[in-house]
Amino acid sequence: DEATLQEQFDATIAADRRIEPRDWMPEGYRKTLVRQVAQHAHSEIIGMQPEGDWLLAAPSLRRKAVLLAKVQDEAGHGLYLYSAAETLGADRADLTDKLIEGRQKYSSIFNYPTPAYADVGVIGWLVDGAAICNQVPLCRSSYGPYARAMIRVCKEESFHQRQGYELLMTMMRGTDEQRAMVQDAVDRWWWPSLMMFGPPDDESPNTAQSMAWGIKRHTNDELRQRFVDMTVPQAQALGVTLPDPDLAWDESSGHWRFGAIDWAEFARVLAGDGPKNAERIARRRAARDDNAWVVEAATAYARKHERGAA
Ligand code: FAQ
């Protein structure tokens, strides 16, 4: 009965073993995972757009090949994560519709523009750096398919982070104009990167329950702090300044203290009012609608072969 099943589930979580698709799980656990995994998948797919804009304008064949590989990896991550959501009973086409209709979210970070080529480097360094901080602990998430997906995703994100940092190192060894371009991109992306970790812990409705279920392993503020501590020395090595006058080393705690985040801006972007929200969704909608015939044709072909096999 349900009480016994709940006990078994609780015991699995308490013993830090994984929940698998065939296992019974409370409805809230399933819903929370579908929400987080779908949002994560949407972020990867929408996240192809800001850098994808530079594919036709990359400054060399080598840079183009690297960027193409990175953007394709993001497509792979999205598809991998939609598959994980399907093991929870979700339907991929339905999730895409919910994204396009604004009923599911994607990361706030992808609503900012990429006007300069240095943005590609800064996204790799800061956005993929933040993604790694957030996702490495998710390799130990309690839901098996999500945790296993994160292992591969994190390996690829490490490559993404390095390609970004290497690109920036190259530009910083270049001309004054190139250095200024990098600094301007850092100034624009720093605060939005800190917002990627989500609202502060005392305003995060999902964290406590997600941690109790072992879906999340750290709070939003813990991971944000870890990211700042990791990134400040990298900024110093690169020779850029981070746009925060309050950034200071705190000897007693052994952490970098940082200034107040503009949560009103975060709320505006989540409400659909960031610089690029409308464009990102319009493009995703066009991709769904313009390619519907491919899905129809592939589905018809698969049906025909299923009948042939039977
Ligand atoms: N943007 O209660 P919490 C990538 C929402 S990396 C938009 O704290 P939770 C790689 C949240 O969903 C980016 N919405 O929620 C890449 C909730 O709304 P809901 C993707 C946000 O889930 C790099 C509400 O606020 N990574 O794509 C954001 O416990 C470069 C309350 O928040 C992941 O998704 C935000 N930043 O914690 C690709 C990682 N923050 O659903 C291309 C997995 C919060 O109740 C290029 N996800 N919200 O309506 C997570 O770790 C968690 O879901 C958090 C949020 C930490 C994002």
py3Dmol code that shows the C-alpha trace and the ligand (Angstrom):
import py3Dmol

protein = """\
ATOM      1  CA  ASP A   1       0.000   0.000   0.000  1.00  0.00           C
ATOM      2  CA  GLU A   2       0.935   3.666  -0.271  1.00  0.00           C
ATOM      3  CA  ALA A   3       2.316   3.919   3.286  1.00  0.00           C
ATOM      4  CA  THR A   4       4.716   1.033   2.644  1.00  0.00           C
ATOM      5  CA  LEU A   5       5.792   2.518  -0.669  1.00  0.00           C
ATOM      6  CA  GLN A   6       6.407   5.884   0.990  1.00  0.00           C
ATOM      7  CA  GLU A   7       8.503   4.127   3.666  1.00  0.00           C
ATOM      8  CA  GLN A   8      10.584   2.411   0.995  1.00  0.00           C
ATOM      9  CA  PHE A   9      11.087   5.707  -0.816  1.00  0.00           C
ATOM     10  CA  ASP A  10      12.094   7.472   2.417  1.00  0.00           C
ATOM     11  CA  ALA A  11      14.542   4.661   3.213  1.00  0.00           C
ATOM     12  CA  THR A  12      16.125   4.919  -0.236  1.00  0.00           C
ATOM     13  CA  ILE A  13      16.582   8.679   0.190  1.00  0.00           C
ATOM     14  CA  ALA A  14      17.874   8.288   3.758  1.00  0.00           C
ATOM     15  CA  ALA A  15      20.444   5.700   2.616  1.00  0.00           C
ATOM     16  CA  ASP A  16      21.485   8.051  -0.210  1.00  0.00           C
ATOM     17  CA  ARG A  17      20.647   5.493  -2.884  1.00  0.00           C
ATOM     18  CA  ARG A  18      19.127   6.474  -6.224  1.00  0.00           C
ATOM     19  CA  ILE A  19      15.462   6.544  -7.189  1.00  0.00           C
ATOM     20  CA  GLU A  20      14.968   4.942 -10.607  1.00  0.00           C
ATOM     21  CA  PRO A  21      12.103   5.392 -13.118  1.00  0.00           C
ATOM     22  CA  ARG A  22      10.479   2.065 -12.184  1.00  0.00           C
ATOM     23  CA  ASP A  23      10.378   2.970  -8.471  1.00  0.00           C
ATOM     24  CA  TRP A  24       7.337   4.429  -6.751  1.00  0.00           C
ATOM     25  CA  MET A  25       7.821   8.101  -5.884  1.00  0.00           C
ATOM     26  CA  PRO A  26       5.637  10.742  -4.223  1.00  0.00           C
ATOM     27  CA  GLU A  27       3.780  12.953  -6.674  1.00  0.00           C
ATOM     28  CA  GLY A  28       5.531  16.077  -5.323  1.00  0.00           C
ATOM     29  CA  TYR A  29       8.948  14.537  -5.959  1.00  0.00           C
ATOM     30  CA  ARG A  30       7.988  13.699  -9.543  1.00  0.00           C
ATOM     31  CA  LYS A  31       6.542  17.164 -10.169  1.00  0.00           C
ATOM     32  CA  THR A  32       9.559  18.949  -8.705  1.00  0.00           C
ATOM     33  CA  LEU A  33      11.907  16.910 -10.859  1.00  0.00           C
ATOM     34  CA  VAL A  34       9.903  17.428 -14.038  1.00  0.00           C
ATOM     35  CA  ARG A  35       9.924  21.168 -13.312  1.00  0.00           C
ATOM     36  CA  GLN A  36      13.661  21.383 -12.659  1.00  0.00           C
ATOM     37  CA  VAL A  37      14.777  18.965 -15.391  1.00  0.00           C
ATOM     38  CA  ALA A  38      12.478  20.539 -18.000  1.00  0.00           C
ATOM     39  CA  GLN A  39      13.675  24.039 -17.106  1.00  0.00           C
ATOM     40  CA  HIS A  40      17.221  22.807 -17.313  1.00  0.00           C
ATOM     41  CA  ALA A  41      16.566  21.267 -20.755  1.00  0.00           C
ATOM     42  CA  HIS A  42      14.856  24.460 -21.968  1.00  0.00           C
ATOM     43  CA  SER A  43      17.864  26.476 -20.771  1.00  0.00           C
ATOM     44  CA  GLU A  44      20.247  24.364 -22.830  1.00  0.00           C
ATOM     45  CA  ILE A  45      18.138  24.736 -25.981  1.00  0.00           C
ATOM     46  CA  ILE A  46      17.407  28.455 -25.571  1.00  0.00           C
ATOM     47  CA  GLY A  47      21.046  28.829 -24.463  1.00  0.00           C
ATOM     48  CA  MET A  48      22.171  27.912 -27.980  1.00  0.00           C
ATOM     49  CA  GLN A  49      20.878  31.231 -29.293  1.00  0.00           C
ATOM     50  CA  PRO A  50      23.111  33.915 -27.716  1.00  0.00           C
ATOM     51  CA  GLU A  51      26.347  32.264 -28.862  1.00  0.00           C
ATOM     52  CA  GLY A  52      24.804  30.758 -31.988  1.00  0.00           C
ATOM     53  CA  ASP A  53      24.500  34.302 -33.275  1.00  0.00           C
ATOM     54  CA  TRP A  54      28.310  34.357 -33.602  1.00  0.00           C
ATOM     55  CA  LEU A  55      28.654  31.173 -35.656  1.00  0.00           C
ATOM     56  CA  LEU A  56      28.536  33.072 -38.944  1.00  0.00           C
ATOM     57  CA  ALA A  57      30.869  35.800 -37.686  1.00  0.00           C
ATOM     58  CA  ALA A  58      33.563  33.864 -35.807  1.00  0.00           C
ATOM     59  CA  PRO A  59      36.953  35.457 -36.583  1.00  0.00           C
ATOM     60  CA  SER A  60      38.704  32.288 -37.785  1.00  0.00           C
ATOM     61  CA  LEU A  61      38.007  28.746 -38.927  1.00  0.00           C
ATOM     62  CA  ARG A  62      39.413  27.409 -35.656  1.00  0.00           C
ATOM     63  CA  ARG A  63      37.173  29.661 -33.540  1.00  0.00           C
ATOM     64  CA  LYS A  64      34.212  28.686 -35.647  1.00  0.00           C
ATOM     65  CA  ALA A  65      34.898  24.955 -35.246  1.00  0.00           C
ATOM     66  CA  VAL A  66      35.233  25.316 -31.457  1.00  0.00           C
ATOM     67  CA  LEU A  67      32.043  27.367 -31.168  1.00  0.00           C
ATOM     68  CA  LEU A  68      30.124  24.997 -33.412  1.00  0.00           C
ATOM     69  CA  ALA A  69      31.151  22.074 -31.206  1.00  0.00           C
ATOM     70  CA  LYS A  70      30.080  23.932 -28.073  1.00  0.00           C
ATOM     71  CA  VAL A  71      26.670  24.940 -29.403  1.00  0.00           C
ATOM     72  CA  GLN A  72      26.067  21.382 -30.636  1.00  0.00           C
ATOM     73  CA  ASP A  73      26.964  20.086 -27.170  1.00  0.00           C
ATOM     74  CA  GLU A  74      24.238  22.325 -25.758  1.00  0.00           C
ATOM     75  CA  ALA A  75      21.693  20.779 -28.136  1.00  0.00           C
ATOM     76  CA  GLY A  76      22.869  17.369 -26.942  1.00  0.00           C
ATOM     77  CA  HIS A  77      22.460  18.365 -23.295  1.00  0.00           C
ATOM     78  CA  GLY A  78      18.943  19.589 -23.983  1.00  0.00           C
ATOM     79  CA  LEU A  79      17.926  16.345 -25.700  1.00  0.00           C
ATOM     80  CA  TYR A  80      19.553  14.257 -22.981  1.00  0.00           C
ATOM     81  CA  LEU A  81      17.636  16.185 -20.316  1.00  0.00           C
ATOM     82  CA  TYR A  82      14.314  15.911 -22.174  1.00  0.00           C
ATOM     83  CA  SER A  83      14.911  12.146 -22.193  1.00  0.00           C
ATOM     84  CA  ALA A  84      15.433  12.243 -18.421  1.00  0.00           C
ATOM     85  CA  ALA A  85      12.146  14.158 -18.094  1.00  0.00           C
ATOM     86  CA  GLU A  86      10.426  11.498 -20.210  1.00  0.00           C
ATOM     87  CA  THR A  87      11.457   8.813 -17.718  1.00  0.00           C
ATOM     88  CA  LEU A  88       9.231  10.724 -15.271  1.00  0.00           C
ATOM     89  CA  GLY A  89       6.244  10.486 -17.590  1.00  0.00           C
ATOM     90  CA  ALA A  90       6.585  13.920 -19.212  1.00  0.00           C
ATOM     91  CA  ASP A  91       6.023  14.411 -22.930  1.00  0.00           C
ATOM     92  CA  ARG A  92       8.721  16.284 -24.831  1.00  0.00           C
ATOM     93  CA  ALA A  93       6.416  18.099 -27.267  1.00  0.00           C
ATOM     94  CA  ASP A  94       4.212  19.150 -24.367  1.00  0.00           C
ATOM     95  CA  LEU A  95       7.226  20.540 -22.466  1.00  0.00           C
ATOM     96  CA  THR A  96       8.267  22.542 -25.532  1.00  0.00           C
ATOM     97  CA  ASP A  97       4.732  23.946 -25.845  1.00  0.00           C
ATOM     98  CA  LYS A  98       4.811  24.955 -22.171  1.00  0.00           C
ATOM     99  CA  LEU A  99       8.123  26.754 -22.712  1.00  0.00           C
ATOM    100  CA  ILE A 100       6.809  28.639 -25.735  1.00  0.00           C
ATOM    101  CA  GLU A 101       3.585  29.579 -23.947  1.00  0.00           C
ATOM    102  CA  GLY A 102       5.561  30.866 -20.961  1.00  0.00           C
ATOM    103  CA  ARG A 103       4.215  28.205 -18.575  1.00  0.00           C
ATOM    104  CA  GLN A 104       7.709  26.850 -17.871  1.00  0.00           C
ATOM    105  CA  LYS A 105      10.868  28.824 -17.285  1.00  0.00           C
ATOM    106  CA  TYR A 106      14.396  28.762 -18.653  1.00  0.00           C
ATOM    107  CA  SER A 107      17.462  30.374 -17.151  1.00  0.00           C
ATOM    108  CA  SER A 108      17.336  34.154 -16.826  1.00  0.00           C
ATOM    109  CA  ILE A 109      20.896  34.394 -18.164  1.00  0.00           C
ATOM    110  CA  PHE A 110      19.930  33.684 -21.772  1.00  0.00           C
ATOM    111  CA  ASN A 111      17.831  36.839 -22.021  1.00  0.00           C
ATOM    112  CA  TYR A 112      20.876  39.084 -22.333  1.00  0.00           C
ATOM    113  CA  PRO A 113      22.341  40.161 -25.692  1.00  0.00           C
ATOM    114  CA  THR A 114      25.702  39.200 -27.229  1.00  0.00           C
ATOM    115  CA  PRO A 115      26.706  42.357 -29.155  1.00  0.00           C
ATOM    116  CA  ALA A 116      30.468  41.632 -29.153  1.00  0.00           C
ATOM    117  CA  TYR A 117      32.582  38.596 -29.947  1.00  0.00           C
ATOM    118  CA  ALA A 118      34.108  38.821 -26.449  1.00  0.00           C
ATOM    119  CA  ASP A 119      30.651  37.810 -25.185  1.00  0.00           C
ATOM    120  CA  VAL A 120      31.353  34.299 -26.481  1.00  0.00           C
ATOM    121  CA  GLY A 121      34.426  34.088 -24.250  1.00  0.00           C
ATOM    122  CA  VAL A 122      32.684  35.591 -21.246  1.00  0.00           C
ATOM    123  CA  ILE A 123      29.708  33.233 -21.579  1.00  0.00           C
ATOM    124  CA  GLY A 124      32.129  30.298 -21.611  1.00  0.00           C
ATOM    125  CA  TRP A 125      34.054  31.604 -18.629  1.00  0.00           C
ATOM    126  CA  LEU A 126      31.251  32.945 -16.407  1.00  0.00           C
ATOM    127  CA  VAL A 127      28.032  31.260 -17.582  1.00  0.00           C
ATOM    128  CA  ASP A 128      29.521  27.812 -18.092  1.00  0.00           C
ATOM    129  CA  GLY A 129      31.589  28.349 -14.929  1.00  0.00           C
ATOM    130  CA  ALA A 130      28.391  29.019 -12.980  1.00  0.00           C
ATOM    131  CA  ALA A 131      26.702  26.065 -14.667  1.00  0.00           C
ATOM    132  CA  ILE A 132      29.539  23.775 -13.540  1.00  0.00           C
ATOM    133  CA  CYS A 133      29.333  25.026  -9.928  1.00  0.00           C
ATOM    134  CA  ASN A 134      25.614  24.352  -9.933  1.00  0.00           C
ATOM    135  CA  GLN A 135      25.701  21.034 -11.790  1.00  0.00           C
ATOM    136  CA  VAL A 136      28.654  19.126 -10.332  1.00  0.00           C
ATOM    137  CA  PRO A 137      26.683  18.507  -7.103  1.00  0.00           C
ATOM    138  CA  LEU A 138      23.698  17.419  -9.242  1.00  0.00           C
ATOM    139  CA  CYS A 139      25.791  14.406 -10.333  1.00  0.00           C
ATOM    140  CA  ARG A 140      24.788  13.129  -6.857  1.00  0.00           C
ATOM    141  CA  SER A 141      21.121  14.067  -7.244  1.00  0.00           C
ATOM    142  CA  SER A 142      18.774  11.404  -5.872  1.00  0.00           C
ATOM    143  CA  TYR A 143      17.064  10.734  -9.208  1.00  0.00           C
ATOM    144  CA  GLY A 144      19.252   8.265 -11.145  1.00  0.00           C
ATOM    145  CA  PRO A 145      18.672   9.384 -14.762  1.00  0.00           C
ATOM    146  CA  TYR A 146      19.204  13.066 -13.896  1.00  0.00           C
ATOM    147  CA  ALA A 147      22.360  12.365 -11.880  1.00  0.00           C
ATOM    148  CA  ARG A 148      23.844  10.209 -14.641  1.00  0.00           C
ATOM    149  CA  ALA A 149      23.014  12.813 -17.298  1.00  0.00           C
ATOM    150  CA  MET A 150      24.869  15.423 -15.239  1.00  0.00           C
ATOM    151  CA  ILE A 151      28.122  13.443 -15.310  1.00  0.00           C
ATOM    152  CA  ARG A 152      28.489  13.725 -19.057  1.00  0.00           C
ATOM    153  CA  VAL A 153      27.050  17.232 -19.180  1.00  0.00           C
ATOM    154  CA  CYS A 154      29.604  18.457 -16.618  1.00  0.00           C
ATOM    155  CA  LYS A 155      32.531  17.007 -18.557  1.00  0.00           C
ATOM    156  CA  GLU A 156      31.396  18.914 -21.626  1.00  0.00           C
ATOM    157  CA  GLU A 157      30.760  22.101 -19.635  1.00  0.00           C
ATOM    158  CA  SER A 158      34.372  21.957 -18.441  1.00  0.00           C
ATOM    159  CA  PHE A 159      35.506  22.068 -22.059  1.00  0.00           C
ATOM    160  CA  HIS A 160      33.131  24.984 -22.644  1.00  0.00           C
ATOM    161  CA  GLN A 161      34.525  26.879 -19.708  1.00  0.00           C
ATOM    162  CA  ARG A 162      38.106  26.367 -20.849  1.00  0.00           C
ATOM    163  CA  GLN A 163      37.414  27.421 -24.424  1.00  0.00           C
ATOM    164  CA  GLY A 164      35.906  30.636 -23.076  1.00  0.00           C
ATOM    165  CA  TYR A 165      38.777  31.344 -20.737  1.00  0.00           C
ATOM    166  CA  GLU A 166      41.354  30.575 -23.427  1.00  0.00           C
ATOM    167  CA  LEU A 167      39.558  32.903 -25.860  1.00  0.00           C
ATOM    168  CA  LEU A 168      39.627  35.697 -23.271  1.00  0.00           C
ATOM    169  CA  MET A 169      43.312  35.076 -22.460  1.00  0.00           C
ATOM    170  CA  THR A 170      44.076  35.456 -26.168  1.00  0.00           C
ATOM    171  CA  MET A 171      42.115  38.701 -26.410  1.00  0.00           C
ATOM    172  CA  MET A 172      43.750  40.074 -23.263  1.00  0.00           C
ATOM    173  CA  ARG A 173      47.158  39.543 -24.905  1.00  0.00           C
ATOM    174  CA  GLY A 174      45.900  41.471 -27.953  1.00  0.00           C
ATOM    175  CA  THR A 175      45.208  45.153 -28.553  1.00  0.00           C
ATOM    176  CA  ASP A 176      43.839  47.792 -26.161  1.00  0.00           C
ATOM    177  CA  GLU A 177      40.613  47.646 -28.104  1.00  0.00           C
ATOM    178  CA  GLN A 178      40.335  43.888 -27.538  1.00  0.00           C
ATOM    179  CA  ARG A 179      41.036  44.289 -23.804  1.00  0.00           C
ATOM    180  CA  ALA A 180      38.353  46.967 -23.585  1.00  0.00           C
ATOM    181  CA  MET A 181      35.922  44.665 -25.377  1.00  0.00           C
ATOM    182  CA  VAL A 182      36.575  41.891 -22.827  1.00  0.00           C
ATOM    183  CA  GLN A 183      36.169  44.269 -19.877  1.00  0.00           C
ATOM    184  CA  ASP A 184      32.890  45.602 -21.252  1.00  0.00           C
ATOM    185  CA  ALA A 185      31.552  42.052 -21.682  1.00  0.00           C
ATOM    186  CA  VAL A 186      32.610  41.149 -18.116  1.00  0.00           C
ATOM    187  CA  ASP A 187      30.834  44.274 -16.839  1.00  0.00           C
ATOM    188  CA  ARG A 188      27.615  43.198 -18.558  1.00  0.00           C
ATOM    189  CA  TRP A 189      27.660  39.482 -17.634  1.00  0.00           C
ATOM    190  CA  TRP A 190      28.939  39.460 -14.030  1.00  0.00           C
ATOM    191  CA  TRP A 191      25.719  40.299 -12.180  1.00  0.00           C
ATOM    192  CA  PRO A 192      23.420  38.221 -14.403  1.00  0.00           C
ATOM    193  CA  SER A 193      25.795  35.259 -13.803  1.00  0.00           C
ATOM    194  CA  LEU A 194      25.296  35.596 -10.044  1.00  0.00           C
ATOM    195  CA  MET A 195      21.522  35.572 -10.614  1.00  0.00           C
ATOM    196  CA  MET A 196      21.747  32.182 -12.360  1.00  0.00           C
ATOM    197  CA  PHE A 197      21.927  30.506  -8.937  1.00  0.00           C
ATOM    198  CA  GLY A 198      18.377  31.613  -8.162  1.00  0.00           C
ATOM    199  CA  PRO A 199      16.843  33.771  -5.439  1.00  0.00           C
ATOM    200  CA  PRO A 200      18.477  34.103  -2.012  1.00  0.00           C
ATOM    201  CA  ASP A 201      17.831  31.143   0.274  1.00  0.00           C
ATOM    202  CA  ASP A 202      15.241  32.946   2.390  1.00  0.00           C
ATOM    203  CA  GLU A 203      13.244  33.680  -0.777  1.00  0.00           C
ATOM    204  CA  SER A 204      13.679  30.311  -2.486  1.00  0.00           C
ATOM    205  CA  PRO A 205      10.401  28.402  -2.094  1.00  0.00           C
ATOM    206  CA  ASN A 206      11.758  25.098  -3.449  1.00  0.00           C
ATOM    207  CA  THR A 207      15.181  24.694  -1.844  1.00  0.00           C
ATOM    208  CA  ALA A 208      14.263  23.152   1.533  1.00  0.00           C
ATOM    209  CA  GLN A 209      12.063  20.397   0.075  1.00  0.00           C
ATOM    210  CA  SER A 210      14.418  19.743  -2.851  1.00  0.00           C
ATOM    211  CA  MET A 211      17.324  19.333  -0.410  1.00  0.00           C
ATOM    212  CA  ALA A 212      15.279  17.018   1.833  1.00  0.00           C
ATOM    213  CA  TRP A 213      14.602  14.872  -1.237  1.00  0.00           C
ATOM    214  CA  GLY A 214      18.245  14.964  -2.312  1.00  0.00           C
ATOM    215  CA  ILE A 215      17.331  16.573  -5.650  1.00  0.00           C
ATOM    216  CA  LYS A 216      19.467  19.611  -4.777  1.00  0.00           C
ATOM    217  CA  ARG A 217      22.581  19.120  -2.655  1.00  0.00           C
ATOM    218  CA  HIS A 218      23.407  22.749  -1.783  1.00  0.00           C
ATOM    219  CA  THR A 219      21.407  25.938  -1.398  1.00  0.00           C
ATOM    220  CA  ASN A 220      21.394  28.716  -3.991  1.00  0.00           C
ATOM    221  CA  ASP A 221      23.480  31.034  -1.778  1.00  0.00           C
ATOM    222  CA  GLU A 222      26.058  28.326  -1.008  1.00  0.00           C
ATOM    223  CA  LEU A 223      26.660  27.694  -4.694  1.00  0.00           C
ATOM    224  CA  ARG A 224      26.727  31.409  -5.521  1.00  0.00           C
ATOM    225  CA  GLN A 225      29.429  31.935  -2.892  1.00  0.00           C
ATOM    226  CA  ARG A 226      31.408  28.984  -4.228  1.00  0.00           C
ATOM    227  CA  PHE A 227      31.247  30.521  -7.713  1.00  0.00           C
ATOM    228  CA  VAL A 228      32.448  33.940  -6.507  1.00  0.00           C
ATOM    229  CA  ASP A 229      35.336  32.371  -4.564  1.00  0.00           C
ATOM    230  CA  MET A 230      36.366  30.360  -7.613  1.00  0.00           C
ATOM    231  CA  THR A 231      36.024  33.226 -10.104  1.00  0.00           C
ATOM    232  CA  VAL A 232      37.734  36.180  -8.386  1.00  0.00           C
ATOM    233  CA  PRO A 233      41.256  34.676  -8.708  1.00  0.00           C
ATOM    234  CA  GLN A 234      40.503  33.802 -12.348  1.00  0.00           C
ATOM    235  CA  ALA A 235      39.549  37.444 -12.998  1.00  0.00           C
ATOM    236  CA  GLN A 236      42.832  38.526 -11.416  1.00  0.00           C
ATOM    237  CA  ALA A 237      44.814  36.110 -13.580  1.00  0.00           C
ATOM    238  CA  LEU A 238      42.977  37.380 -16.636  1.00  0.00           C
ATOM    239  CA  GLY A 239      43.556  41.026 -15.749  1.00  0.00           C
ATOM    240  CA  VAL A 240      39.924  42.169 -15.699  1.00  0.00           C
ATOM    241  CA  THR A 241      38.027  43.867 -12.887  1.00  0.00           C
ATOM    242  CA  LEU A 242      34.677  42.603 -11.666  1.00  0.00           C
ATOM    243  CA  PRO A 243      32.077  45.416 -11.569  1.00  0.00           C
ATOM    244  CA  ASP A 244      31.474  45.328  -7.815  1.00  0.00           C
ATOM    245  CA  PRO A 245      33.042  47.982  -5.553  1.00  0.00           C
ATOM    246  CA  ASP A 246      32.037  45.916  -2.485  1.00  0.00           C
ATOM    247  CA  LEU A 247      33.976  42.835  -3.549  1.00  0.00           C
ATOM    248  CA  ALA A 248      36.471  42.168  -0.740  1.00  0.00           C
ATOM    249  CA  TRP A 249      38.352  39.249   0.772  1.00  0.00           C
ATOM    250  CA  ASP A 250      37.033  38.385   4.208  1.00  0.00           C
ATOM    251  CA  GLU A 251      39.851  36.824   6.198  1.00  0.00           C
ATOM    252  CA  SER A 252      37.649  35.594   9.039  1.00  0.00           C
ATOM    253  CA  SER A 253      35.281  33.551   6.844  1.00  0.00           C
ATOM    254  CA  GLY A 254      37.774  32.714   4.100  1.00  0.00           C
ATOM    255  CA  HIS A 255      35.333  33.947   1.451  1.00  0.00           C
ATOM    256  CA  TRP A 256      35.027  36.844  -0.979  1.00  0.00           C
ATOM    257  CA  ARG A 257      32.248  39.177   0.163  1.00  0.00           C
ATOM    258  CA  PHE A 258      30.212  40.747  -2.635  1.00  0.00           C
ATOM    259  CA  GLY A 259      27.713  43.576  -3.033  1.00  0.00           C
ATOM    260  CA  ALA A 260      23.915  43.487  -3.235  1.00  0.00           C
ATOM    261  CA  ILE A 261      22.350  41.757  -6.238  1.00  0.00           C
ATOM    262  CA  ASP A 262      19.600  43.661  -8.066  1.00  0.00           C
ATOM    263  CA  TRP A 263      16.757  41.208  -7.457  1.00  0.00           C
ATOM    264  CA  ALA A 264      14.276  43.594  -9.063  1.00  0.00           C
ATOM    265  CA  GLU A 265      16.113  43.077 -12.366  1.00  0.00           C
ATOM    266  CA  PHE A 266      15.965  39.294 -11.847  1.00  0.00           C
ATOM    267  CA  ALA A 267      12.204  39.511 -11.251  1.00  0.00           C
ATOM    268  CA  ARG A 268      11.738  41.587 -14.422  1.00  0.00           C
ATOM    269  CA  VAL A 269      13.677  39.085 -16.531  1.00  0.00           C
ATOM    270  CA  LEU A 270      11.694  36.164 -15.059  1.00  0.00           C
ATOM    271  CA  ALA A 271       8.462  38.020 -15.814  1.00  0.00           C
ATOM    272  CA  GLY A 272       9.474  38.100 -19.493  1.00  0.00           C
ATOM    273  CA  ASP A 273      10.774  41.646 -19.557  1.00  0.00           C
ATOM    274  CA  GLY A 274      14.523  41.107 -20.066  1.00  0.00           C
ATOM    275  CA  PRO A 275      16.347  42.560 -23.084  1.00  0.00           C
ATOM    276  CA  LYS A 276      15.963  39.430 -25.218  1.00  0.00           C
ATOM    277  CA  ASN A 277      13.060  37.364 -23.796  1.00  0.00           C
ATOM    278  CA  ALA A 278      10.667  38.036 -26.674  1.00  0.00           C
ATOM    279  CA  GLU A 279      13.286  37.318 -29.337  1.00  0.00           C
ATOM    280  CA  ARG A 280      14.421  34.048 -27.712  1.00  0.00           C
ATOM    281  CA  ILE A 281      10.895  32.671 -27.489  1.00  0.00           C
ATOM    282  CA  ALA A 282       9.921  33.905 -30.958  1.00  0.00           C
ATOM    283  CA  ARG A 283      12.862  32.010 -32.425  1.00  0.00           C
ATOM    284  CA  ARG A 284      12.034  28.862 -30.490  1.00  0.00           C
ATOM    285  CA  ARG A 285       8.427  29.095 -31.644  1.00  0.00           C
ATOM    286  CA  ALA A 286       9.521  29.533 -35.272  1.00  0.00           C
ATOM    287  CA  ALA A 287      11.831  26.512 -34.983  1.00  0.00           C
ATOM    288  CA  ARG A 288       8.948  24.388 -33.665  1.00  0.00           C
ATOM    289  CA  ASP A 289       6.462  25.558 -36.283  1.00  0.00           C
ATOM    290  CA  ASP A 290       8.776  25.644 -39.306  1.00  0.00           C
ATOM    291  CA  ASN A 291      10.112  22.163 -38.566  1.00  0.00           C
ATOM    292  CA  ALA A 292       6.783  20.532 -37.725  1.00  0.00           C
ATOM    293  CA  TRP A 293       6.772  18.837 -41.139  1.00  0.00           C
ATOM    294  CA  VAL A 294      10.060  17.076 -40.320  1.00  0.00           C
ATOM    295  CA  VAL A 295       8.586  15.674 -37.111  1.00  0.00           C
ATOM    296  CA  GLU A 296       5.454  14.567 -38.985  1.00  0.00           C
ATOM    297  CA  ALA A 297       7.469  12.893 -41.729  1.00  0.00           C
ATOM    298  CA  ALA A 298       9.808  11.144 -39.292  1.00  0.00           C
ATOM    299  CA  THR A 299       6.844   9.937 -37.213  1.00  0.00           C
ATOM    300  CA  ALA A 300       5.046   8.592 -40.296  1.00  0.00           C
ATOM    301  CA  TYR A 301       8.213   6.831 -41.426  1.00  0.00           C
ATOM    302  CA  ALA A 302       8.734   5.250 -37.992  1.00  0.00           C
ATOM    303  CA  ARG A 303       5.074   4.029 -37.952  1.00  0.00           C
ATOM    304  CA  LYS A 304       5.446   2.481 -41.381  1.00  0.00           C
ATOM    305  CA  HIS A 305       8.526   0.558 -40.269  1.00  0.00           C
ATOM    306  CA  GLU A 306       6.866  -0.527 -37.034  1.00  0.00           C
ATOM    307  CA  ARG A 307       4.020  -2.030 -39.132  1.00  0.00           C
ATOM    308  CA  GLY A 308       6.548  -3.635 -41.443  1.00  0.00           C
ATOM    309  CA  ALA A 309       8.320  -5.268 -38.499  1.00  0.00           C
ATOM    310  CA  ALA A 310       5.076  -6.593 -36.971  1.00  0.00           C
TER     311      ALA A 310
END
"""
ligand_1 = """\
57
FAQ
N 16.361 31.751 -14.149
O 12.883 28.004 -5.364
P 13.923 28.312 -6.341
C 23.016 25.960 -18.815
C 13.002 30.128 -10.650
S 23.041 26.431 -17.162
C 15.046 31.494 -14.275
O 15.276 28.605 -5.825
P 14.880 25.835 -7.562
C 24.326 25.580 -19.462
C 12.752 28.711 -10.211
O 12.659 27.857 -11.321
C 21.399 27.060 -16.766
N 14.289 31.036 -13.252
O 13.965 27.143 -7.468
C 24.652 26.452 -20.614
C 11.460 28.837 -9.457
O 10.378 29.013 -10.371
P 9.179 27.935 -10.532
C 20.394 25.989 -16.450
C 14.903 30.814 -12.084
O 14.446 25.078 -8.736
C 25.685 27.368 -20.531
C 11.632 30.177 -8.779
O 12.596 30.904 -9.538
N 20.765 25.238 -15.298
O 21.973 25.982 -19.347
C 16.266 31.057 -11.886
O 14.925 25.135 -6.248
C 26.018 28.210 -21.593
C 12.110 30.052 -7.328
O 13.475 29.554 -7.252
C 19.861 24.604 -14.521
O 18.671 24.652 -14.787
C 17.004 31.545 -12.967
N 18.308 31.821 -12.891
O 16.361 26.408 -7.804
C 23.944 26.383 -21.827
C 20.403 23.824 -13.357
N 16.562 30.743 -10.600
O 9.762 26.761 -11.257
C 24.245 27.236 -22.891
C 19.387 22.977 -12.656
C 15.410 30.345 -10.016
O 8.756 27.565 -9.158
C 25.290 28.140 -22.775
N 18.483 23.751 -11.872
N 14.421 30.399 -10.907
O 8.145 28.628 -11.345
C 18.700 24.137 -10.575
O 19.724 23.864 -10.003
C 17.608 24.892 -9.866
O 16.408 24.699 -10.574
C 17.887 26.410 -9.676
C 16.673 27.075 -9.010
C 19.095 26.605 -8.779
C 18.120 27.097 -11.023
"""
view = py3Dmol.view(width=600, height=400)
view.addModel(protein, "pdb")
view.setStyle({"model": 0}, {"cartoon": {"style": "trace"}})
view.addModel(ligand_1, "xyz")
view.setStyle({"model": 1}, {"stick": {}})
view.zoomTo()
view.show()
